[in-house]
Amino acid sequence: MGALWINHVTVTDPESYAKYAELAGPAIAKHGGTFIARASRYVQLEGQEAPRNVVVRFDTVEAAVACYESPEYQEALSHANGASDRNLVVVETTED
């Protein structure tokens, strides 16, 4: 089964977060992730709004978690910590 990495983000320090974005894209791609939504137009229907929403497709939940735990992504994440409020979940899809 495939997996979606879904991240809802409120950026609090744009300069530091820009460094995260610069490093995170290549780290995610290296681990087979494909962006399907990245800070795109959205409509908040329920819950707390997050102005930046990112969805990445991976082949499996395990691949998404391996990406998150990788040294490359952790280096990127060090620039997002303290520069954003994030909620990240990986969800298995119902289709391959």
N, CA, C and O atoms as CSV, one atom per row, in Angstrom:
chain,resi,resn,atom,element,x,y,z
A,1,MET,N,N,0.830,-1.194,0.000
A,1,MET,CA,C,0.000,0.000,0.000
A,1,MET,C,C,0.866,1.246,0.000
A,1,MET,O,O,1.941,1.260,0.600
A,2,GLY,N,N,0.408,2.278,-0.661
A,2,GLY,CA,C,1.100,3.558,-0.652
A,2,GLY,C,C,0.885,4.276,0.663
A,2,GLY,O,O,0.183,3.789,1.549
A,3,ALA,N,N,1.495,5.431,0.775
A,3,ALA,CA,C,1.367,6.226,1.996
A,3,ALA,C,C,1.414,7.703,1.653
A,3,ALA,O,O,2.083,8.117,0.707
A,4,LEU,N,N,0.693,8.489,2.437
A,4,LEU,CA,C,0.723,9.938,2.312
A,4,LEU,C,C,1.308,10.534,3.584
A,4,LEU,O,O,0.879,10.208,4.691
A,5,TRP,N,N,2.272,11.391,3.415
A,5,TRP,CA,C,2.887,12.167,4.492
A,5,TRP,C,C,2.146,13.497,4.443
A,5,TRP,O,O,2.258,14.223,3.455
A,6,ILE,N,N,1.405,13.826,5.470
A,6,ILE,CA,C,0.570,15.026,5.490
A,6,ILE,C,C,1.063,15.931,6.614
A,6,ILE,O,O,1.061,15.546,7.783
A,7,ASN,N,N,1.483,17.129,6.248
A,7,ASN,CA,C,2.064,18.056,7.200
A,7,ASN,C,C,1.298,19.376,7.145
A,7,ASN,O,O,1.164,19.987,6.084
A,8,HIS,N,N,0.802,19.802,8.297
A,8,HIS,CA,C,0.132,21.099,8.439
A,8,HIS,C,C,1.084,21.995,9.216
A,8,HIS,O,O,1.518,21.638,10.312
A,9,VAL,N,N,1.413,23.153,8.659
A,9,VAL,CA,C,2.489,23.978,9.208
A,9,VAL,C,C,2.062,25.438,9.344
A,9,VAL,O,O,1.405,26.002,8.468
A,10,THR,N,N,2.454,26.027,10.468
A,10,THR,CA,C,2.401,27.469,10.646
A,10,THR,C,C,3.841,27.923,10.823
A,10,THR,O,O,4.492,27.551,11.800
A,11,VAL,N,N,4.338,28.709,9.906
A,11,VAL,CA,C,5.726,29.183,9.951
A,11,VAL,C,C,5.804,30.395,10.872
A,11,VAL,O,O,5.035,31.347,10.735
A,12,THR,N,N,6.746,30.344,11.815
A,12,THR,CA,C,6.950,31.451,12.755
A,12,THR,C,C,8.258,32.197,12.507
A,12,THR,O,O,8.426,33.320,12.984
A,13,ASP,N,N,9.183,31.590,11.771
A,13,ASP,CA,C,10.471,32.208,11.420
A,13,ASP,C,C,10.759,31.863,9.955
A,13,ASP,O,O,11.378,30.839,9.662
A,14,PRO,N,N,10.307,32.725,9.043
A,14,PRO,CA,C,10.437,32.416,7.611
A,14,PRO,C,C,11.873,32.169,7.148
A,14,PRO,O,O,12.093,31.319,6.285
A,15,GLU,N,N,12.835,32.873,7.686
A,15,GLU,CA,C,14.223,32.704,7.250
A,15,GLU,C,C,14.745,31.310,7.594
A,15,GLU,O,O,15.327,30.644,6.738
A,16,SER,N,N,14.548,30.864,8.823
A,16,SER,CA,C,14.984,29.523,9.215
A,16,SER,C,C,14.189,28.451,8.487
A,16,SER,O,O,14.743,27.425,8.091
A,17,TYR,N,N,12.896,28.683,8.311
A,17,TYR,CA,C,12.058,27.697,7.640
A,17,TYR,C,C,12.454,27.555,6.175
A,17,TYR,O,O,12.330,26.472,5.603
A,18,ALA,N,N,12.924,28.624,5.571
A,18,ALA,CA,C,13.378,28.552,4.178
A,18,ALA,C,C,14.559,27.587,4.055
A,18,ALA,O,O,14.661,26.862,3.066
A,19,LYS,N,N,15.438,27.572,5.036
A,19,LYS,CA,C,16.558,26.631,5.018
A,19,LYS,C,C,16.044,25.202,5.144
A,19,LYS,O,O,16.552,24.298,4.481
A,20,TYR,N,N,15.039,24.994,5.990
A,20,TYR,CA,C,14.406,23.670,6.094
A,20,TYR,C,C,13.883,23.247,4.725
A,20,TYR,O,O,14.177,22.142,4.270
A,21,ALA,N,N,13.119,24.102,4.070
A,21,ALA,CA,C,12.511,23.764,2.781
A,21,ALA,C,C,13.575,23.446,1.737
A,21,ALA,O,O,13.406,22.539,0.922
A,22,GLU,N,N,14.667,24.194,1.769
A,22,GLU,CA,C,15.766,23.972,0.823
A,22,GLU,C,C,16.374,22.572,0.979
A,22,GLU,O,O,16.724,21.929,-0.011
A,23,LEU,N,N,16.496,22.109,2.216
A,23,LEU,CA,C,17.098,20.807,2.491
A,23,LEU,C,C,16.089,19.661,2.465
A,23,LEU,O,O,16.434,18.539,2.094
A,24,ALA,N,N,14.855,19.936,2.856
A,24,ALA,CA,C,13.851,18.868,2.972
A,24,ALA,C,C,13.459,18.293,1.620
A,24,ALA,O,O,13.297,17.079,1.496
A,25,GLY,N,N,13.303,19.135,0.607
A,25,GLY,CA,C,12.895,18.649,-0.712
A,25,GLY,C,C,13.810,17.565,-1.249
A,25,GLY,O,O,13.334,16.493,-1.622
A,26,PRO,N,N,15.125,17.816,-1.299
A,26,PRO,CA,C,16.038,16.772,-1.777
A,26,PRO,C,C,16.061,15.530,-0.877
A,26,PRO,O,O,16.191,14.412,-1.375
A,27,ALA,N,N,15.938,15.716,0.429
A,27,ALA,CA,C,15.926,14.555,1.339
A,27,ALA,C,C,14.707,13.685,1.081
A,27,ALA,O,O,14.802,12.457,1.067
A,28,ILE,N,N,13.571,14.319,0.878
A,28,ILE,CA,C,12.335,13.582,0.608
A,28,ILE,C,C,12.434,12.870,-0.741
A,28,ILE,O,O,12.066,11.700,-0.855
A,29,ALA,N,N,12.923,13.565,-1.750
A,29,ALA,CA,C,13.076,12.946,-3.076
A,29,ALA,C,C,14.037,11.762,-3.020
A,29,ALA,O,O,13.789,10.739,-3.657
A,30,LYS,N,N,15.126,11.885,-2.271
A,30,LYS,CA,C,16.111,10.803,-2.151
A,30,LYS,C,C,15.472,9.535,-1.600
A,30,LYS,O,O,15.917,8.431,-1.912
A,31,HIS,N,N,14.439,9.683,-0.788
A,31,HIS,CA,C,13.767,8.538,-0.177
A,31,HIS,C,C,12.487,8.146,-0.909
A,31,HIS,O,O,11.648,7.428,-0.363
A,32,GLY,N,N,12.339,8.620,-2.144
A,32,GLY,CA,C,11.227,8.193,-2.985
A,32,GLY,C,C,9.951,8.986,-2.815
A,32,GLY,O,O,8.916,8.600,-3.359
A,33,GLY,N,N,9.990,10.078,-2.081
A,33,GLY,CA,C,8.795,10.894,-1.890
A,33,GLY,C,C,8.525,11.783,-3.084
A,33,GLY,O,O,9.446,12.320,-3.698
A,34,THR,N,N,7.238,11.934,-3.408
A,34,THR,CA,C,6.801,12.798,-4.497
A,34,THR,C,C,5.793,13.789,-3.946
A,34,THR,O,O,4.767,13.392,-3.392
A,35,PHE,N,N,6.077,15.074,-4.094
A,35,PHE,CA,C,5.142,16.098,-3.619
A,35,PHE,C,C,3.893,16.094,-4.495
A,35,PHE,O,O,3.981,16.147,-5.722
A,36,ILE,N,N,2.724,16.030,-3.846
A,36,ILE,CA,C,1.471,16.162,-4.595
A,36,ILE,C,C,0.724,17.433,-4.199
A,36,ILE,O,O,-0.187,17.857,-4.910
A,37,ALA,N,N,1.094,18.043,-3.082
A,37,ALA,CA,C,0.586,19.365,-2.700
A,37,ALA,C,C,1.652,20.008,-1.827
A,37,ALA,O,O,2.186,19.383,-0.911
A,38,ARG,N,N,1.947,21.250,-2.122
A,38,ARG,CA,C,3.010,21.935,-1.379
A,38,ARG,C,C,2.648,23.407,-1.292
A,38,ARG,O,O,2.862,24.174,-2.230
A,39,ALA,N,N,2.090,23.789,-0.135
A,39,ALA,CA,C,1.686,25.174,0.099
A,39,ALA,C,C,0.697,25.644,-0.968
A,39,ALA,O,O,0.712,26.806,-1.373
A,40,SER,N,N,-0.148,24.739,-1.413
A,40,SER,CA,C,-1.124,25.038,-2.451
A,40,SER,C,C,-2.357,25.718,-1.857
A,40,SER,O,O,-2.500,25.824,-0.639
A,41,ARG,N,N,-3.220,26.164,-2.724
A,41,ARG,CA,C,-4.508,26.736,-2.327
A,41,ARG,C,C,-5.284,25.701,-1.525
A,41,ARG,O,O,-5.250,24.515,-1.852
A,42,TYR,N,N,-5.975,26.130,-0.492
A,42,TYR,CA,C,-6.746,25.212,0.343
A,42,TYR,C,C,-7.971,25.923,0.898
A,42,TYR,O,O,-8.053,27.151,0.887
A,43,VAL,N,N,-8.912,25.141,1.379
A,43,VAL,CA,C,-10.098,25.640,2.070
A,43,VAL,C,C,-10.172,24.893,3.388
A,43,VAL,O,O,-10.251,23.664,3.398
A,44,GLN,N,N,-10.149,25.616,4.501
A,44,GLN,CA,C,-10.231,25.010,5.826
A,44,GLN,C,C,-11.706,24.804,6.167
A,44,GLN,O,O,-12.446,25.775,6.328
A,45,LEU,N,N,-12.132,23.565,6.276
A,45,LEU,CA,C,-13.533,23.273,6.568
A,45,LEU,C,C,-13.774,22.951,8.042
A,45,LEU,O,O,-14.845,23.246,8.572
A,46,GLU,N,N,-12.795,22.352,8.702
A,46,GLU,CA,C,-12.922,22.019,10.125
A,46,GLU,C,C,-11.559,22.124,10.787
A,46,GLU,O,O,-10.525,22.098,10.120
A,47,GLY,N,N,-11.572,22.241,12.095
A,47,GLY,CA,C,-10.332,22.217,12.856
A,47,GLY,C,C,-9.535,23.499,12.755
A,47,GLY,O,O,-9.972,24.490,12.170
A,48,GLN,N,N,-8.348,23.449,13.344
A,48,GLN,CA,C,-7.471,24.609,13.392
A,48,GLN,C,C,-6.754,24.807,12.068
A,48,GLN,O,O,-6.188,23.867,11.508
A,49,GLU,N,N,-6.783,26.022,11.579
A,49,GLU,CA,C,-6.157,26.336,10.301
A,49,GLU,C,C,-4.634,26.310,10.403
A,49,GLU,O,O,-4.060,26.750,11.399
A,50,ALA,N,N,-4.007,25.803,9.386
A,50,ALA,CA,C,-2.560,25.878,9.209
A,50,ALA,C,C,-2.329,26.456,7.820
A,50,ALA,O,O,-2.775,25.871,6.833
A,51,PRO,N,N,-1.652,27.575,7.722
A,51,PRO,CA,C,-1.533,28.232,6.423
A,51,PRO,C,C,-0.661,27.520,5.390
A,51,PRO,O,O,-0.700,27.865,4.209
A,52,ARG,N,N,0.123,26.533,5.820
A,52,ARG,CA,C,0.960,25.783,4.866
A,52,ARG,C,C,0.628,24.308,5.028
A,52,ARG,O,O,0.724,23.759,6.125
A,53,ASN,N,N,0.241,23.679,3.942
A,53,ASN,CA,C,-0.133,22.266,3.952
A,53,ASN,C,C,0.664,21.550,2.876
A,53,ASN,O,O,0.725,21.995,1.730
A,54,VAL,N,N,1.280,20.423,3.262
A,54,VAL,CA,C,2.148,19.685,2.353
A,54,VAL,C,C,1.722,18.216,2.366
A,54,VAL,O,O,1.521,17.627,3.428
A,55,VAL,N,N,1.589,17.639,1.177
A,55,VAL,CA,C,1.260,16.221,1.055
A,55,VAL,C,C,2.295,15.591,0.128
A,55,VAL,O,O,2.538,16.069,-0.981
A,56,VAL,N,N,2.904,14.493,0.616
A,56,VAL,CA,C,3.928,13.784,-0.133
A,56,VAL,C,C,3.508,12.323,-0.242
A,56,VAL,O,O,3.069,11.724,0.740
A,57,ARG,N,N,3.641,11.756,-1.424
A,57,ARG,CA,C,3.325,10.339,-1.632
A,57,ARG,C,C,4.605,9.518,-1.523
A,57,ARG,O,O,5.635,9.867,-2.100
A,58,PHE,N,N,4.521,8.419,-0.770
A,58,PHE,CA,C,5.597,7.438,-0.657
A,58,PHE,C,C,5.041,6.077,-1.046
A,58,PHE,O,O,3.825,5.884,-1.061
A,59,ASP,N,N,5.916,5.139,-1.359
A,59,ASP,CA,C,5.482,3.792,-1.720
A,59,ASP,C,C,4.870,3.040,-0.540
A,59,ASP,O,O,3.944,2.249,-0.717
A,60,THR,N,N,5.390,3.287,0.665
A,60,THR,CA,C,4.906,2.587,1.857
A,60,THR,C,C,5.013,3.508,3.064
A,60,THR,O,O,5.724,4.512,3.033
A,61,VAL,N,N,4.298,3.154,4.126
A,61,VAL,CA,C,4.428,3.865,5.403
A,61,VAL,C,C,5.870,3.775,5.881
A,61,VAL,O,O,6.437,4.752,6.371
A,62,GLU,N,N,6.451,2.597,5.732
A,62,GLU,CA,C,7.833,2.385,6.193
A,62,GLU,C,C,8.815,3.301,5.465
A,62,GLU,O,O,9.758,3.808,6.071
A,63,ALA,N,N,8.597,3.513,4.173
A,63,ALA,CA,C,9.469,4.407,3.404
A,63,ALA,C,C,9.345,5.850,3.900
A,63,ALA,O,O,10.340,6.569,3.986
A,64,ALA,N,N,8.134,6.264,4.221
A,64,ALA,CA,C,7.922,7.624,4.738
A,64,ALA,C,C,8.596,7.803,6.090
A,64,ALA,O,O,9.230,8.828,6.339
A,65,VAL,N,N,8.461,6.808,6.966
A,65,VAL,CA,C,9.087,6.880,8.283
A,65,VAL,C,C,10.609,6.850,8.147
A,65,VAL,O,O,11.306,7.577,8.856
A,66,ALA,N,N,11.130,6.017,7.247
A,66,ALA,CA,C,12.576,5.958,7.022
A,66,ALA,C,C,13.093,7.311,6.539
A,66,ALA,O,O,14.175,7.736,6.941
A,67,CYS,N,N,12.342,7.982,5.692
A,67,CYS,CA,C,12.720,9.314,5.237
A,67,CYS,C,C,12.784,10.265,6.424
A,67,CYS,O,O,13.768,10.984,6.601
A,68,TYR,N,N,11.744,10.266,7.225
A,68,TYR,CA,C,11.693,11.155,8.396
A,68,TYR,C,C,12.879,10.914,9.321
A,68,TYR,O,O,13.455,11.863,9.853
A,69,GLU,N,N,13.241,9.672,9.513
A,69,GLU,CA,C,14.313,9.315,10.438
A,69,GLU,C,C,15.710,9.436,9.830
A,69,GLU,O,O,16.705,9.293,10.542
A,70,SER,N,N,15.797,9.695,8.537
A,70,SER,CA,C,17.097,9.753,7.856
A,70,SER,C,C,17.925,10.945,8.329
A,70,SER,O,O,17.372,11.965,8.742
A,71,PRO,N,N,19.240,10.816,8.269
A,71,PRO,CA,C,20.103,11.940,8.646
A,71,PRO,C,C,19.846,13.199,7.805
A,71,PRO,O,O,19.911,14.316,8.319
A,72,GLU,N,N,19.558,13.015,6.521
A,72,GLU,CA,C,19.314,14.161,5.641
A,72,GLU,C,C,18.068,14.940,6.067
A,72,GLU,O,O,18.078,16.169,6.130
A,73,TYR,N,N,16.995,14.197,6.357
A,73,TYR,CA,C,15.772,14.892,6.751
A,73,TYR,C,C,15.910,15.487,8.149
A,73,TYR,O,O,15.409,16.581,8.409
A,74,GLN,N,N,16.577,14.784,9.038
A,74,GLN,CA,C,16.768,15.313,10.390
A,74,GLN,C,C,17.588,16.598,10.360
A,74,GLN,O,O,17.340,17.502,11.158
A,75,GLU,N,N,18.555,16.695,9.458
A,75,GLU,CA,C,19.306,17.942,9.289
A,75,GLU,C,C,18.374,19.059,8.842
A,75,GLU,O,O,18.434,20.170,9.369
A,76,ALA,N,N,17.517,18.769,7.874
A,76,ALA,CA,C,16.539,19.768,7.428
A,76,ALA,C,C,15.623,20.158,8.584
A,76,ALA,O,O,15.366,21.339,8.816
A,77,LEU,N,N,15.142,19.162,9.295
A,77,LEU,CA,C,14.192,19.399,10.384
A,77,LEU,C,C,14.784,20.281,11.473
A,77,LEU,O,O,14.048,21.006,12.143
A,78,SER,N,N,16.086,20.233,11.662
A,78,SER,CA,C,16.713,21.073,12.687
A,78,SER,C,C,16.475,22.555,12.410
A,78,SER,O,O,16.518,23.364,13.337
A,79,HIS,N,N,16.225,22.926,11.161
A,79,HIS,CA,C,15.943,24.312,10.802
A,79,HIS,C,C,14.462,24.653,10.956
A,79,HIS,O,O,14.111,25.827,11.071
A,80,ALA,N,N,13.601,23.656,10.959
A,80,ALA,CA,C,12.161,23.887,11.143
A,80,ALA,C,C,11.803,23.966,12.621
A,80,ALA,O,O,10.877,24.679,13.007
A,81,ASN,N,N,12.543,23.228,13.445
A,81,ASN,CA,C,12.279,23.252,14.889
A,81,ASN,C,C,12.536,24.656,15.421
A,81,ASN,O,O,13.613,25.220,15.227
A,82,GLY,N,N,11.539,25.209,16.088
A,82,GLY,CA,C,11.642,26.570,16.585
A,82,GLY,C,C,11.280,27.624,15.549
A,82,GLY,O,O,11.155,28.805,15.876
A,83,ALA,N,N,11.111,27.201,14.303
A,83,ALA,CA,C,10.757,28.131,13.230
A,83,ALA,C,C,9.351,27.870,12.704
A,83,ALA,O,O,8.881,28.547,11.790
A,84,SER,N,N,8.683,26.871,13.300
A,84,SER,CA,C,7.346,26.517,12.820
A,84,SER,C,C,6.627,25.660,13.859
A,84,SER,O,O,7.243,25.013,14.705
A,85,ASP,N,N,5.311,25.684,13.759
A,85,ASP,CA,C,4.466,24.744,14.494
A,85,ASP,C,C,3.964,23.759,13.451
A,85,ASP,O,O,3.368,24.152,12.449
A,86,ARG,N,N,4.213,22.455,13.698
A,86,ARG,CA,C,3.937,21.443,12.676
A,86,ARG,C,C,3.119,20.297,13.257
A,86,ARG,O,O,3.258,19.938,14.426
A,87,ASN,N,N,2.278,19.745,12.426
A,87,ASN,CA,C,1.564,18.500,12.719
A,87,ASN,C,C,1.782,17.601,11.517
A,87,ASN,O,O,1.323,17.897,10.414
A,88,LEU,N,N,2.491,16.492,11.741
A,88,LEU,CA,C,2.851,15.588,10.654
A,88,LEU,C,C,2.295,14.209,10.945
A,88,LEU,O,O,2.465,13.671,12.039
A,89,VAL,N,N,1.631,13.648,9.956
A,89,VAL,CA,C,1.094,12.289,10.073
A,89,VAL,C,C,1.377,11.557,8.776
A,89,VAL,O,O,1.369,12.157,7.702
A,90,VAL,N,N,1.629,10.256,8.876
A,90,VAL,CA,C,1.765,9.400,7.702
A,90,VAL,C,C,0.564,8.465,7.702
A,90,VAL,O,O,0.294,7.791,8.695
A,91,VAL,N,N,-0.153,8.427,6.586
A,91,VAL,CA,C,-1.378,7.645,6.473
A,91,VAL,C,C,-1.248,6.676,5.312
A,91,VAL,O,O,-0.898,7.070,4.199
A,92,GLU,N,N,-1.530,5.407,5.574
A,92,GLU,CA,C,-1.515,4.411,4.506
A,92,GLU,C,C,-2.712,4.648,3.594
A,92,GLU,O,O,-3.821,4.904,4.061
A,93,THR,N,N,-2.475,4.562,2.293
A,93,THR,CA,C,-3.570,4.759,1.347
A,93,THR,C,C,-4.338,3.461,1.140
A,93,THR,O,O,-3.869,2.384,1.510
A,94,THR,N,N,-5.492,3.569,0.561
A,94,THR,CA,C,-6.310,2.391,0.287
A,94,THR,C,C,-6.011,1.821,-1.085
A,94,THR,O,O,-6.537,0.771,-1.453
A,95,GLU,N,N,-5.156,2.518,-1.855
A,95,GLU,CA,C,-4.764,2.063,-3.186
A,95,GLU,C,C,-3.259,2.000,-3.264
A,95,GLU,O,O,-2.568,2.640,-2.472
A,96,ASP,N,N,-2.740,1.234,-4.210
A,96,ASP,CA,C,-1.292,1.201,-4.432
A,96,ASP,C,C,-0.833,2.452,-5.113
A,96,ASP,O,O,0.359,2.607,-5.384
